[in-house]
Amino acid sequence: MTLAKGSEDGQSHGAMVYFASQPVEKIDRKKKRRIYFYSDLGSQHFQDISYDPRAAEAIYPEVNHCFFIFCPGWMRLVDSRNYFGFKHEWFNEENCIGSH
């Protein structure tokens, strides 16, 4: 999900964040839907939300009809399941670009 916020000084910020939501069938239609997301308390978007809780988000649907393949020369995985901010890097010398 992309979380978009404006800061106290009027600057716009967007941040990709991990999120979770309740399945639609488990939501009481009379209650407001809630979206939960992970954030570092020192992040810009957290500071902006502390100033003003209004925000916009973009949630991307799954697309199954076509996908592209690329082999980057370098990748970084950020996986906070191990600990917050855990990173692992890979280097790849293969060069491939295509689609299926």
C-alpha positions as CSV (number, residue, x, y, z in Angstrom):
1,M,0.0,0.0,0.0
2,T,1.2,3.5,-0.6
3,L,0.4,6.0,2.2
4,A,0.3,9.6,1.2
5,K,0.5,12.5,3.7
6,G,1.1,16.2,3.9
7,S,3.5,17.6,6.5
8,E,3.0,20.5,8.8
9,D,5.1,22.7,6.4
10,G,3.0,21.7,3.4
11,Q,5.3,19.1,1.8
12,S,3.8,16.0,0.3
13,H,5.2,12.5,1.1
14,G,4.4,9.0,-0.1
15,A,5.6,5.8,1.5
16,M,5.2,2.1,0.7
17,V,4.0,0.3,3.8
18,Y,3.0,-3.2,4.8
19,F,-0.6,-3.4,5.7
20,A,-3.4,-5.7,6.9
21,S,-7.2,-5.5,6.7
22,Q,-10.1,-7.7,7.9
23,P,-11.7,-9.9,5.2
24,V,-14.8,-8.2,3.8
25,E,-17.2,-11.0,5.0
26,K,-16.1,-10.4,8.6
27,I,-16.7,-6.7,8.7
28,D,-19.9,-5.4,10.2
29,R,-21.3,-3.1,7.5
30,K,-22.3,-0.6,10.1
31,K,-18.8,-0.2,11.4
32,K,-16.0,1.6,9.7
33,R,-13.4,-0.5,7.9
34,R,-9.9,-0.4,9.5
35,I,-6.6,-0.8,7.7
36,Y,-3.5,-1.5,9.8
37,F,0.0,-0.7,8.7
38,Y,3.5,-1.0,10.0
39,S,5.6,2.1,10.7
40,D,8.8,3.2,12.4
41,L,8.0,5.9,15.0
42,G,10.7,8.1,13.6
43,S,9.5,7.9,10.0
44,Q,8.3,11.0,8.1
45,H,4.8,9.5,7.5
46,F,4.5,8.8,11.3
47,Q,5.5,12.3,12.1
48,D,3.0,13.7,9.6
49,I,0.2,11.5,10.9
50,S,1.0,12.7,14.4
51,Y,0.5,16.2,13.2
52,D,-2.7,15.5,11.1
53,P,-4.4,12.0,11.1
54,R,-5.9,12.5,7.6
55,A,-4.2,10.5,4.9
56,A,-4.8,8.9,1.5
57,E,-3.8,5.4,0.5
58,A,-3.5,3.4,-2.7
59,I,-4.0,-0.3,-2.5
60,Y,-3.0,-2.3,-5.5
61,P,-5.1,-5.3,-6.7
62,E,-3.5,-8.6,-7.7
63,V,-3.0,-9.0,-11.4
64,N,-2.8,-12.6,-12.7
65,H,-3.1,-12.2,-16.5
66,C,0.5,-11.2,-17.4
67,F,3.8,-10.8,-15.6
68,F,7.2,-9.6,-16.6
69,I,10.6,-11.1,-15.7
70,F,13.7,-9.2,-14.9
71,C,17.0,-10.1,-13.3
72,P,18.4,-7.2,-11.4
73,G,22.1,-7.0,-10.8
74,W,21.4,-6.1,-7.1
75,M,18.5,-6.7,-4.8
76,R,17.8,-5.7,-1.2
77,L,15.2,-7.5,0.9
78,V,13.8,-5.6,3.9
79,D,12.0,-8.1,6.2
80,S,10.9,-6.9,9.6
81,R,9.7,-10.4,10.6
82,N,13.3,-11.1,11.8
83,Y,13.7,-7.8,13.5
84,F,12.7,-4.2,12.5
85,G,14.8,-3.1,9.6
86,F,16.4,-6.5,8.8
87,K,18.1,-6.3,5.4
88,H,19.6,-8.9,3.1
89,E,21.3,-8.2,-0.3
90,W,21.9,-10.3,-3.4
91,F,24.1,-9.6,-6.4
92,N,23.2,-11.2,-9.8
93,E,25.4,-11.2,-12.9
94,E,22.7,-12.7,-15.1
95,N,20.9,-10.3,-17.5
96,C,17.3,-11.3,-18.5
97,I,14.3,-9.3,-19.5
98,G,11.1,-10.8,-20.9
99,S,7.4,-11.5,-20.3
100,H,5.1,-14.5,-20.0
